[in-house]
Amino acid sequence: MVLENTIQKEMIINVGPQHPSTHGVLRLIMTLEGEVIKDTKPVIGYLHRGKEKLAESRTYFQYLPMVDRVDYLSSFFCAAAYCYAVESIAGLKVPKRAEYIRLITMEFNRISSHLLWVASFLLDLGATSPLFYAFREREEIVNLFEQLTGQRMMYNFYTFGGVKQDFPEGWLTKALDLCKKMPKMFDEYEAIITKNPIFIERTKNIGVLTPELGIDYGITGANIRASGVNLDLRKPCSYSVYDEINFNVHLAENGDSYDRYLVRIAEMRESVKIIEHAIKQIPGGTPEKLKMKKVNCNCGNENCGYCGFDSQLTGKKANMVVFKPPAGEAISMVEAPRGIISCYVISDGTTKPYRVKWRTPSFSSVQVLPELIKNRNYSDLMPIFGSLDVVLPEVDR
Amino acid sequence: MHELYMELFNKLGIPEIFGEITWPIIPFVCVAALLIIVVLFLVLMERKVLAWLTIRKGPNRVGPFGFFQTIADAIKLLIKEDIMSKDTNKILFTLAPMIVFAPIMVIYGLMPFTEKFVAINLAAGLFLVFALSSLTTVGIVLAGWASNNKYSLLGGMRSAAQAISYEIPLIISVLSIAVISETLNLSDIVDAQSGGISYNILLNWNIFSWNIWPAFIGFIVFFICSIAEVNRIPFDLPEAESELVSGYNTEYSGMKFALFFLAEYSALFIISVLMVTLFMGGYLSPFNGYLSNILFQNIIHNQIILNIFVHFEQAFWLLAKTYFVILIIMWIRATLPRLRADQLMTFSWKFLLPLSLLNLTIVAIVKYLLNTGNI
């Protein structure tokens, strides 16, 4: 009897909150039998900053810089989600040029977010080089953002009814140059990662997310597309100007970690094409050309390509202090790099929102983790958890 | 050399007994000095090579080209507080780094760095090298157990499993070398690799009689297993950083951690030296005879000085080959991700073990045919 009490087959291990590969501060209470994971309990909340509650005591404009911090790796998407929600309550129209600027920045942000994912995922698997390769490219994107917004993270660039600034001179040329360079860089990753036998062995058929399970748990984004579910809000909803741009949604079949990797790489390549396409189509063209034409045009026509509504940066300038959307509620959904990020705003007609609710994709991804790693080896935790692309601040808000 | 040393004592007027006492200590002092220098350089080399492979600059602040970076690191580790958590097994916890480090230091004494620079020249040196190198695993398991940390425990257990499965193909591949050279003495193994395959010009170069050619499969197996033996990527499971924080040395700090660190890099060096000794001709030059013999025999007529030149050249060839092997190991580290524990076992038992047996069979058949004169 004494022996039975002392010899326990199972070992409870705390992975995190301080652990090299929990992508922030996630705590997993794991029950291990040998090295086999029997049970997992994710504990979240270590990064809770009360983003939703903070909105209730701030005006709409005061809350605007805060939404960037919901997910610091895809700031533009969070800002876009909040802006679209408020715009639809307030009935603000967004000029086409502003929408194109939003689209270009968002797609660049998607690439930089995915690049960081590639870096951390491979680092979790024990490969160190891809980290530096990915950061080399991310640096160039971040430099572009810095020229555009003045910030390397937390851009605070979107505003209700448009964007705050036009592209600086020469920005579009630099962006196009980068777009030309990037597919070659992706080829470099593929050379070192995609056909690497160890990588394939560690990720193929590991953490298989069936479409049913994914839908049950509300998984979105590249994770569910890797399982073969065609869910990309950019196609059916076309919230920005995505309906004016031709692009493909990349799907995979198996839904394992390897497929999630493939989908993300394919998405990066697609994003490059979207940006190139968008830069070609942007109303008003380059900022230099637009400035020249605007001075010479002066026609005052609403539909004019150079001084009309669609080439503006913001539609109706809202007063920051007394901006009062009418009472009402709206939900906006944006296809962020990690999945669908939605922002639900209730307005009671005052200067402050009555309620703001965020629904973030990583939250669902963390929730499905125990199902995916049950009865697997402890070493499989990293290929599975890493491939889900979880950003913890986004989970906790 | 012994006479020369004694003569020095006689000339200085010190009683000869001191000379007799200090004589056996000298090789070990040399070996210890060599080990420290090698590790200091190796850490710097690793950081520089990894930096080049990953588009960085590497250490470049301390001294020229960051040359004194490792020395600064070593000083930092030495003056750090030695933390031991409350419930650790204090004796085992202290003992473990020593058990890891000591055998490797002894192996340094067994290696023929040049023709004469062998601290302990044993008839069964090869056997002792592997006996000692498997001892380090005991230290790692002990460290994992004594730390009273679950990650450390998992790391220690993984290390034990890894050592058991990788030592077998390793030793079988080394057996083929023993078959080829008909000896277990490391110096004799090196000597057996000289001479080339024929007396013709070019074909009498030593490079053609290296053991790597008859036992090429064995070399591949040995190379893979030796990476596993020194716990480096892709086989660094005992200290898998992203899974087990730092594995068996999670709880260690200060000088105890430095000992693990030292052991890891000195093991990397010595396993490369062993690889070069067994498969790539050790200290032999790849050409026919030594360059210094060819270059200086008309200038320097004193045989002793010429001999010293030859010794330096032998050390140079050994180090050149060793660092080439280490460079490849570092290159692999920068390229590959880590294997999973069970894949590691499968790879060892289902792939490496049959391969090493195949190699042994091929080598044995070739040796038999050569000995009976059928080829």
Interface residues (C-beta under 8 A of the other chain):
Chain A: M11 I13 H19 P20 S21 E35 L122 L123 D124 L125 G126 A127 T128 S129 L131 F132 Y133 R136 I192 N196 I198 F199 E201 R202 N377 Y378 S379 D380 L381 M382
Chain B: L50 L53 T54 I55 R56 K150 Y151 L154 R158 I233 P234 D236 L237 A240 E241 S242 E243 V245 R333 A334 T335 L336 P337 R338 L339 R340 A341 D342 Q343
